[in-house]
Amino acid sequence: MNPASSCGSVGNPQGLGGGMTARTAQRYGSSSTGLVSLETSQTPSDKVIITKSTRLPKMRRVLLAAAKIIQNEMQDGGFRYRVAFITTTYRPDEEWEGKQISRLMDCYRKWCGRRKIQIKGVWVLETTKAGKPHYHIALFLPRGLTPPMPDKQGWWSHGMTNATWARRPVGYLAKYASKGFKHDIPKNARIYGVYGVSRVNLSYWRAPGWLRSFSTIGDEIKRNGEWWENHSTGIAYHSPWVLDGFGPNGVVLLWIGWALNDIRFL
């Protein structure tokens, strides 16, 4: 791919809250009296540990959903497009920093803007056999446009980059999203990013599994403090999971189920 114009000046997933809430303290260790089952097999004593591996299903789910949404929108709009897959790597002496991928994607966003198109694509973090992070980027572009190589443009000064055109972009993404992490990823690192897809279109896929089980694809779901609101059904729910503490392997969540005041109409 040939370099084009320069970027010029370059201008969190929601985490878990800290500590035990009053709602948790009132019902922590209580019997199942007053709990609403909603046809789940879990009990108030169930616990899960959130580790790096438990982040992978959400990453796969959101990435593939975003790629399919972009692909369908371009096909339904009658656009002829291609998908560029760009890989960015780090030199052995180069250290990872969290804002490096954001700065690069901002360069591509500005590059697209100068061509009067919206940036559409995704990226995913992966680690090498040696444990070094690197990124895979998929950009959906109208035919006739070729994205510049970021290292040659000066957009990626941390190592080398390469690029290719993908014939089956969703399948290609599924391959990388299914690999997992063979080594520890940097602390607080984002493991994926999505551009050109509205939050509303992705809200179902970002929602936790317990909420998706009684929601529908396309529902508009928002998190509002301790509440999860489904604006398509008009119902809001407290999460049946609460923060229980921090273990050596990750964050520990406790299942407490629902009481009647944990579900309300909007």
C-alpha positions in Angstrom: 0.0 0.0 0.0 1.3 3.4 -0.9 1.7 6.2 1.6 -0.6 9.2 1.3 -0.9 12.6 3.0 0.3 13.0 6.6 -1.8 13.0 9.7 -0.7 16.4 11.0 -1.3 17.3 14.7 -2.9 14.5 16.7 -5.2 15.9 18.9 -12.6 3.0 28.9 -14.6 0.3 28.9 -16.7 0.8 32.0 -14.9 -0.7 35.0 -16.4 -2.2 38.1 -17.3 0.1 40.9 -15.2 0.1 44.0 -16.4 -1.4 47.3 -19.6 -2.9 48.5 -22.8 -0.9 48.0 -25.6 -0.5 50.5 -27.7 -2.8 48.3 -25.0 -5.5 48.6 -24.5 -5.1 52.3 -28.2 -5.5 53.0 -28.4 -8.8 51.1 -24.8 -10.2 51.3 -25.0 -13.7 52.6 -28.8 -13.6 52.9 -31.0 -16.5 52.2 -32.8 -16.7 48.9 -36.1 -15.3 50.4 -37.2 -12.3 48.4 -35.0 -13.1 45.4 -36.4 -13.2 41.9 -35.1 -16.2 40.0 -35.9 -15.1 36.4 -35.4 -18.7 35.3 -31.7 -18.9 36.2 -29.9 -21.9 37.7 -27.5 -19.7 39.7 -27.8 -19.4 43.5 -27.0 -16.5 45.9 -23.7 -18.2 46.7 -22.3 -18.3 43.2 -19.1 -16.4 42.5 -17.1 -15.7 39.4 -13.6 -14.3 39.0 -13.1 -11.7 36.2 -9.7 -12.4 34.6 -8.2 -11.5 31.2 -9.7 -14.7 29.8 -13.2 -13.7 30.7 -12.8 -10.5 28.7 -12.3 -12.5 25.5 -15.9 -13.6 24.9 -17.1 -10.0 25.0 -14.3 -8.9 22.7 -15.1 -11.6 20.1 -18.8 -10.8 20.4 -18.5 -7.1 19.9 -15.8 -7.2 17.2 -17.6 -9.7 15.0 -21.0 -7.9 15.5 -19.3 -4.5 14.6 -17.7 -6.0 11.5 -21.0 -7.5 10.3 -22.9 -4.3 10.9 -20.3 -2.3 8.9 -20.3 -4.9 6.1 -24.1 -5.0 6.0 -24.5 -1.2 6.0 -22.0 -0.8 3.1 -23.6 -3.6 1.1 -27.2 -2.3 1.7 -26.0 1.2 0.7 -24.7 -0.2 -2.6 -21.1 0.7 -1.8 -18.2 -1.1 -3.4 -15.6 -1.5 -0.7 -12.5 -3.4 0.3 -11.1 -4.2 3.8 -7.5 -3.4 4.6 -5.8 -5.4 7.3 -2.9 -3.5 8.9 -0.6 -5.0 11.5 1.5 -2.8 13.7 4.5 -4.3 15.7 6.9 -3.1 18.3 10.7 -3.1 18.1 12.4 -5.1 20.9 13.6 -2.0 22.6 10.2 -0.1 22.3 7.8 0.0 25.3 4.0 -0.3 25.0 1.9 2.7 26.0 -1.9 2.8 26.0 -2.4 5.9 23.9 -0.3 4.7 21.0 -3.1 2.9 19.2 -5.5 5.8 19.9 -3.1 8.2 18.2 -2.7 6.0 15.2 -6.5 5.6 14.8 -6.9 9.3 15.1 -4.5 9.7 12.2 -6.6 7.3 10.1 -9.8 9.2 11.2 -8.3 12.5 10.0 -7.1 10.8 6.8 -10.6 9.5 6.1 -12.1 12.9 7.0 -10.0 14.7 4.4 -11.5 12.3 1.8 -15.0 13.1 3.1 -15.7 9.6 4.4 -16.3 8.3 7.9 -13.8 5.9 9.4 -15.2 2.4 9.7 -13.2 -0.4 11.2 -12.0 -2.3 14.3 -8.7 -3.2 15.9 -7.7 -5.9 18.3 -4.7 -6.4 20.6 -2.6 -9.6 20.4 0.6 -10.7 21.9 3.5 -12.4 20.1 5.2 -15.7 21.2 7.7 -13.5 23.0 4.9 -11.7 24.9 5.2 -8.4 23.0 1.9 -6.6 22.2 0.9 -5.8 18.6 -2.3 -4.7 16.9 -4.4 -5.9 14.0 -6.5 -3.2 12.3 -9.4 -3.7 9.8 -10.4 -0.7 7.8 -13.5 -0.8 5.6 -12.9 1.6 2.6 -14.6 2.5 -0.6 -12.9 0.9 -3.6 -10.2 3.2 -5.1 -8.9 4.3 -1.7 -5.7 2.7 -0.3 -4.7 3.6 3.3 -1.2 4.8 3.9 1.3 2.6 5.8 1.6 4.1 9.3 5.3 3.6 9.8 6.2 5.2 6.5 3.8 8.1 7.3 5.4 8.6 10.7 2.1 7.7 12.4 3.7 4.6 14.0 7.3 5.1 15.1 7.4 2.2 17.5 8.2 -0.6 15.0 7.2 -2.0 11.6 3.8 -2.3 9.9 2.4 -4.4 7.1 -0.9 -4.6 5.3 -3.0 -6.7 3.0 -6.5 -6.8 1.5 -8.8 -9.2 3.1 -11.3 -11.3 1.0 -13.3 -12.5 4.0 -12.9 -9.8 6.7 -15.3 -11.2 9.2 -13.7 -14.7 9.1 -10.3 -13.1 9.3 -11.3 -11.1 12.4 -12.8 -14.2 14.0 -9.5 -16.0 13.6 -7.6 -13.3 15.6 -10.4 -12.7 18.1 -10.4 -16.4 19.0 -6.6 -16.7 19.7 -6.7 -15.4 23.2 -3.6 -14.3 25.1 -0.7 -16.6 25.6 1.1 -14.0 27.7 0.0 -11.3 30.1 -1.3 -8.2 28.5 -0.2 -4.7 29.8 -2.1 -3.5 32.8 -5.2 -1.5 31.9 -4.8 -2.2 28.2 -7.8 -1.9 25.9 -8.0 -5.1 23.9 -10.2 -3.9 21.1 -11.7 -0.8 19.5 -14.6 0.0 17.2 -15.0 2.9 14.8 -18.0 3.9 12.7 -20.7 1.9 14.5 -23.1 3.7 16.8 -23.3 2.8 20.5 -27.0 2.0 20.0 -26.3 -0.7 17.3 -23.6 -2.3 19.6 -25.4 -1.9 22.9 -27.0 -5.3 22.9 -23.6 -7.0 22.1 -21.9 -5.0 24.9 -24.5 -5.9 27.5 -23.7 -8.7 30.0 -25.0 -12.1 29.3 -27.7 -12.1 32.0 -29.3 -9.1 30.4 -29.0 -10.4 26.8 -30.8 -13.6 27.9 -34.1 -11.6 28.0 -33.3 -8.9 25.5 -33.4 -8.9 21.7 -30.8 -8.1 19.1 -31.3 -4.4 18.2 -32.5 -3.4 21.6 -31.2 0.0 22.9 -29.4 -0.8 26.2 -27.7 1.7 28.4 -25.9 1.6 31.7 -27.0 4.3 34.1 -25.1 4.0 37.4 -26.0 0.8 39.0 -28.9 0.3 36.6 -29.0 -1.4 33.2 -31.8 0.2 31.1 -33.4 -1.4 28.1 -35.0 1.6 26.3 -36.6 -0.7 23.8 -38.6 -2.6 26.4 -38.9 0.2 28.9 -37.5 -1.9 31.8 -34.4 -1.3 34.0 -32.6 -3.8 36.1 -30.0 -3.9 38.8 -27.2 -6.3 38.0 -27.6 -9.6 39.9 -23.8 -9.6 40.4 -22.0 -7.4 42.8 -18.4 -6.7 43.6 -17.2 -9.1 46.3 -13.5 -8.3 46.4 -10.2 -8.6 44.7 -8.4 -12.0 44.5 -4.9 -12.9 43.3 -6.3 -13.9 39.9 -8.8 -11.0 39.3 -12.0 -9.3 40.4 -14.4 -11.5 42.4 -18.1 -11.0 41.7 -20.9 -12.4 43.9 -24.4 -13.5 42.6 -27.2 -12.1 44.8 -30.1 -12.3 42.4 -32.9 -9.8 42.3 -35.3 -8.3 44.9 -38.6 -6.7 43.7 -37.1 -3.2 43.9 -34.2 -4.3 41.6 -36.5 -4.2 38.5 -38.4 -1.0 37.5 -40.2 0.5 34.5 -38.5 3.5 32.8 
